[in-house]
Amino acid sequence: ALLSSAETLPHPWPKGQPKAIKTMHTVWVRLNAVVFFGLTVLLGLSIAAAISKWGHASRHKPVVEKLKLNKLRSLKSHGGVDRALLSFDLHVDLTPAFHWNIKQLFVYVIATYETDKNPKNEIVLWDKIVEAVDPPEAKIIREDNIFVKYALVDQGDELRGKDVELQLVWDHMPLTGMLYIGEQDKSTCKSFTLPIDYR
């Protein structure tokens, strides 16, 4: 039945207790929510960006046209260890290795050889940083007779007569995601043999 004008609804809260006053969130609470929401979105986008390029390194590699010895400058004993100085020819197109999530490539040439003391020796002879913002022509290297930045130095005196393999290696440095390394196919690497005597 309808309530008459004389009747009243039950009191919504116990007598003697003030009605609760609803207050808006403070500025700091709202700012905290916005910041953490933004960070969550940023994290999600970063993960998606990293996942989107999985497998790119195996499908899109620099095209190494030539990497071989040009001239052996010297092979000497220096401070009790063998040291060789040389120059090489390098023709490579780095363009295929770049995509929107790559900031730069760290490119380097390594020399690999075996000795009785160490089954595998890897020495960096030369390196270069190529950035995504560089002009297209900077991503194509065609240079002959490049002198090494770092000498080929053995831990002992076992360089003479050794077979040395030259290989191009590159580090992908993305804007977001994990670093990963690519290398020239071993089947295309060139080798040379150091002389038996110092020169």
C-alpha positions as a Markdown table, in Angstrom:
| # | Residue | x | y | z |
|---|---|---|---|---|
| 1 | Ala | 0.0 | 0.0 | 0.0 |
| 2 | Leu | 1.1 | 3.6 | -0.5 |
| 3 | Leu | 2.4 | 5.4 | 2.4 |
| 4 | Ser | 0.3 | 8.2 | 3.7 |
| 5 | Ser | 1.7 | 11.7 | 4.2 |
| 6 | Ala | 1.9 | 11.0 | 7.9 |
| 7 | Glu | 4.0 | 7.9 | 7.5 |
| 8 | Thr | 7.8 | 8.2 | 7.0 |
| 9 | Leu | 10.4 | 5.8 | 5.7 |
| 10 | Pro | 12.8 | 4.1 | 8.1 |
| 11 | His | 15.8 | 6.2 | 8.9 |
| 12 | Pro | 18.7 | 5.2 | 6.5 |
| 13 | Trp | 21.3 | 5.2 | 9.3 |
| 14 | Pro | 21.3 | 4.6 | 13.1 |
| 15 | Lys | 20.2 | 7.5 | 15.2 |
| 16 | Gly | 22.9 | 9.5 | 16.7 |
| 17 | Gln | 25.5 | 8.7 | 13.9 |
| 18 | Pro | 26.3 | 11.3 | 11.3 |
| 19 | Lys | 25.7 | 10.5 | 7.7 |
| 20 | Ala | 28.9 | 9.4 | 5.9 |
| 21 | Ile | 30.2 | 12.1 | 3.6 |
| 22 | Lys | 31.6 | 11.0 | 0.3 |
| 23 | Thr | 34.9 | 12.7 | -0.6 |
| 24 | Met | 36.6 | 12.7 | -4.0 |
| 25 | His | 40.0 | 11.1 | -4.4 |
| 26 | Thr | 42.9 | 13.4 | -3.7 |
| 27 | Val | 45.1 | 14.7 | -6.6 |
| 28 | Trp | 47.9 | 12.4 | -5.5 |
| 29 | Val | 45.8 | 9.3 | -5.6 |
| 30 | Arg | 44.6 | 10.2 | -9.1 |
| 31 | Leu | 48.1 | 11.0 | -10.3 |
| 32 | Asn | 49.4 | 7.7 | -8.9 |
| 33 | Ala | 46.7 | 5.8 | -10.9 |
| 34 | Val | 47.5 | 7.7 | -14.1 |
| 35 | Val | 51.2 | 7.1 | -13.8 |
| 36 | Phe | 51.0 | 3.4 | -13.1 |
| 37 | Phe | 48.5 | 2.9 | -15.9 |
| 38 | Gly | 50.9 | 4.7 | -18.3 |
| 39 | Leu | 53.8 | 2.5 | -17.1 |
| 40 | Thr | 51.7 | -0.6 | -17.7 |
| 41 | Val | 50.8 | 0.4 | -21.2 |
| 42 | Leu | 54.4 | 1.3 | -21.9 |
| 43 | Leu | 55.6 | -2.1 | -20.7 |
| 44 | Gly | 53.0 | -3.9 | -22.8 |
| 45 | Leu | 54.0 | -2.0 | -25.9 |
| 46 | Ser | 57.7 | -2.7 | -25.3 |
| 47 | Ile | 57.1 | -6.4 | -24.9 |
| 48 | Ala | 54.9 | -6.4 | -28.1 |
| 49 | Ala | 57.7 | -4.5 | -30.0 |
| 50 | Ala | 60.3 | -7.0 | -28.9 |
| 51 | Ile | 58.2 | -10.1 | -29.7 |
| 52 | Ser | 57.3 | -8.6 | -33.1 |
| 53 | Lys | 60.9 | -8.9 | -34.3 |
| 54 | Trp | 61.7 | -12.4 | -33.1 |
| 55 | Gly | 63.4 | -14.3 | -35.8 |
| 56 | His | 64.3 | -11.2 | -37.8 |
| 57 | Ala | 68.0 | -11.8 | -37.2 |
| 58 | Ser | 67.9 | -15.2 | -38.8 |
| 59 | Arg | 65.9 | -14.1 | -41.8 |
| 60 | His | 67.5 | -10.7 | -42.5 |
| 61 | Lys | 71.3 | -10.7 | -42.4 |
| 62 | Pro | 73.9 | -8.4 | -43.8 |
| 63 | Val | 75.1 | -9.5 | -47.2 |
| 64 | Val | 78.9 | -10.2 | -46.9 |
| 65 | Glu | 80.3 | -10.1 | -50.4 |
| 66 | Lys | 84.0 | -10.2 | -49.5 |
| 67 | Leu | 86.1 | -10.4 | -46.4 |
| 68 | Lys | 89.6 | -11.6 | -46.9 |
| 69 | Leu | 93.3 | -10.8 | -46.2 |
| 70 | Asn | 94.8 | -8.1 | -48.4 |
| 71 | Lys | 98.3 | -8.0 | -47.0 |
| 72 | Leu | 100.3 | -9.2 | -44.1 |
| 73 | Arg | 102.3 | -6.2 | -42.9 |
| 74 | Ser | 104.4 | -8.0 | -40.2 |
| 75 | Leu | 104.8 | -11.0 | -37.9 |
| 76 | Lys | 107.1 | -10.4 | -35.0 |
| 77 | Ser | 107.8 | -11.4 | -31.4 |
| 78 | His | 106.8 | -8.4 | -29.3 |
| 79 | Gly | 107.4 | -8.6 | -25.5 |
| 80 | Gly | 107.5 | -12.3 | -25.5 |
| 81 | Val | 104.4 | -12.9 | -27.6 |
| 82 | Asp | 103.7 | -13.1 | -31.3 |
| 83 | Arg | 102.0 | -10.2 | -32.9 |
| 84 | Ala | 100.8 | -9.8 | -36.5 |
| 85 | Leu | 99.8 | -6.7 | -38.3 |
| 86 | Leu | 97.7 | -6.9 | -41.5 |
| 87 | Ser | 95.1 | -5.3 | -43.7 |
| 88 | Phe | 91.9 | -6.8 | -45.2 |
| 89 | Asp | 89.2 | -6.2 | -47.8 |
| 90 | Leu | 85.6 | -5.8 | -46.7 |
| 91 | His | 82.6 | -5.5 | -48.9 |
| 92 | Val | 79.3 | -5.8 | -47.0 |
| 93 | Asp | 75.7 | -4.5 | -47.2 |
| 94 | Leu | 74.3 | -4.0 | -43.7 |
| 95 | Thr | 71.0 | -2.6 | -44.9 |
| 96 | Pro | 69.0 | -5.8 | -44.5 |
| 97 | Ala | 69.8 | -6.1 | -40.8 |
| 98 | Phe | 68.1 | -2.8 | -40.0 |
| 99 | His | 64.4 | -2.4 | -39.1 |
| 100 | Trp | 62.3 | 0.0 | -37.1 |
| 101 | Asn | 63.3 | -1.4 | -33.8 |
| 102 | Ile | 67.1 | -1.4 | -34.4 |
| 103 | Lys | 69.0 | 1.6 | -33.1 |
| 104 | Gln | 72.5 | 0.6 | -34.3 |
| 105 | Leu | 74.7 | -2.3 | -35.3 |
| 106 | Phe | 78.1 | -2.9 | -33.7 |
| 107 | Val | 80.1 | -4.6 | -36.5 |
| 108 | Tyr | 83.5 | -6.2 | -36.0 |
| 109 | Val | 86.0 | -8.5 | -37.7 |
| 110 | Ile | 87.4 | -11.4 | -35.7 |
| 111 | Ala | 90.4 | -13.7 | -36.4 |
| 112 | Thr | 90.0 | -17.3 | -35.3 |
| 113 | Tyr | 92.9 | -19.8 | -35.0 |
| 114 | Glu | 93.9 | -22.8 | -33.0 |
| 115 | Thr | 97.1 | -23.4 | -30.9 |
| 116 | Asp | 98.3 | -26.2 | -28.7 |
| 117 | Lys | 97.6 | -24.1 | -25.6 |
| 118 | Asn | 94.2 | -23.0 | -26.7 |
| 119 | Pro | 91.9 | -25.0 | -29.0 |
| 120 | Lys | 90.1 | -21.8 | -30.1 |
| 121 | Asn | 91.4 | -18.3 | -30.1 |
| 122 | Glu | 89.2 | -15.3 | -31.2 |
| 123 | Ile | 90.8 | -11.9 | -31.6 |
| 124 | Val | 88.9 | -8.7 | -32.6 |
| 125 | Leu | 90.9 | -6.9 | -35.3 |
| 126 | Trp | 88.5 | -4.1 | -36.3 |
| 127 | Asp | 85.1 | -2.6 | -35.3 |
| 128 | Lys | 82.6 | 0.0 | -36.4 |
| 129 | Ile | 79.3 | 1.4 | -35.1 |
| 130 | Val | 76.6 | 1.9 | -37.8 |
| 131 | Glu | 73.5 | 3.7 | -36.7 |
| 132 | Ala | 70.0 | 3.6 | -38.1 |
| 133 | Val | 70.0 | 7.3 | -38.6 |
| 134 | Asp | 73.1 | 7.1 | -40.8 |
| 135 | Pro | 72.5 | 7.8 | -44.5 |
| 136 | Pro | 71.9 | 4.7 | -46.7 |
| 137 | Glu | 75.4 | 4.8 | -48.2 |
| 138 | Ala | 76.9 | 4.5 | -44.7 |
| 139 | Lys | 75.2 | 1.1 | -44.3 |
| 140 | Ile | 77.2 | -0.3 | -47.3 |
| 141 | Ile | 80.9 | -0.8 | -46.7 |
| 142 | Arg | 83.1 | -1.5 | -49.7 |
| 143 | Glu | 86.7 | -0.8 | -48.7 |
| 144 | Asp | 89.9 | -2.5 | -49.6 |
| 145 | Asn | 93.2 | -2.6 | -47.7 |
| 146 | Ile | 91.7 | -1.7 | -44.3 |
| 147 | Phe | 94.4 | -1.7 | -41.7 |
| 148 | Val | 93.5 | -3.4 | -38.5 |
| 149 | Lys | 92.6 | -1.3 | -35.4 |
| 150 | Tyr | 93.9 | -4.0 | -33.0 |
| 151 | Ala | 96.9 | -6.2 | -33.7 |
| 152 | Leu | 96.5 | -10.0 | -33.9 |
| 153 | Val | 98.3 | -10.9 | -30.7 |
| 154 | Asp | 98.8 | -14.4 | -29.3 |
| 155 | Gln | 99.0 | -15.2 | -25.6 |
| 156 | Gly | 102.3 | -16.9 | -26.3 |
| 157 | Asp | 104.5 | -17.4 | -29.4 |
| 158 | Glu | 102.4 | -19.8 | -31.4 |
| 159 | Leu | 101.2 | -17.6 | -34.3 |
| 160 | Arg | 103.8 | -18.7 | -36.8 |
| 161 | Gly | 102.5 | -21.2 | -39.4 |
| 162 | Lys | 98.9 | -21.1 | -38.1 |
| 163 | Asp | 95.8 | -21.0 | -40.3 |
| 164 | Val | 93.7 | -17.9 | -39.5 |
| 165 | Glu | 90.0 | -17.4 | -40.4 |
| 166 | Leu | 88.4 | -14.0 | -40.8 |
| 167 | Gln | 84.7 | -13.6 | -39.9 |
| 168 | Leu | 82.3 | -10.7 | -39.7 |
| 169 | Val | 80.2 | -10.5 | -36.6 |
| 170 | Trp | 77.5 | -7.9 | -35.7 |
| 171 | Asp | 75.6 | -7.0 | -32.5 |
| 172 | His | 72.0 | -5.9 | -33.0 |
| 173 | Met | 71.2 | -3.1 | -30.5 |
| 174 | Pro | 67.4 | -2.5 | -30.5 |
| 175 | Leu | 65.4 | 0.4 | -29.2 |
| 176 | Thr | 63.6 | -2.1 | -26.9 |
| 177 | Gly | 64.1 | -5.8 | -26.3 |
| 178 | Met | 67.0 | -8.1 | -26.0 |
| 179 | Leu | 70.4 | -7.7 | -27.6 |
| 180 | Tyr | 71.4 | -10.4 | -30.0 |
| 181 | Ile | 74.4 | -11.3 | -32.1 |
| 182 | Gly | 74.6 | -12.4 | -35.8 |
| 183 | Glu | 77.6 | -13.7 | -37.7 |
| 184 | Gln | 78.8 | -14.4 | -41.2 |
| 185 | Asp | 78.1 | -18.0 | -42.3 |
| 186 | Lys | 81.2 | -20.1 | -41.7 |
| 187 | Ser | 80.9 | -21.6 | -45.2 |
| 188 | Thr | 81.7 | -18.1 | -46.7 |
| 189 | Cys | 84.6 | -17.3 | -44.4 |
| 190 | Lys | 88.1 | -17.0 | -45.9 |
| 191 | Ser | 91.3 | -18.2 | -44.3 |
| 192 | Phe | 95.0 | -17.6 | -44.7 |
| 193 | Thr | 98.2 | -19.1 | -43.4 |
| 194 | Leu | 100.8 | -17.1 | -41.4 |
| 195 | Pro | 104.4 | -17.7 | -42.4 |
| 196 | Ile | 106.7 | -20.0 | -40.5 |
| 197 | Asp | 109.3 | -17.4 | -39.8 |
| 198 | Tyr | 109.0 | -13.9 | -38.4 |
| 199 | Arg | 109.1 | -11.0 | -40.9 |
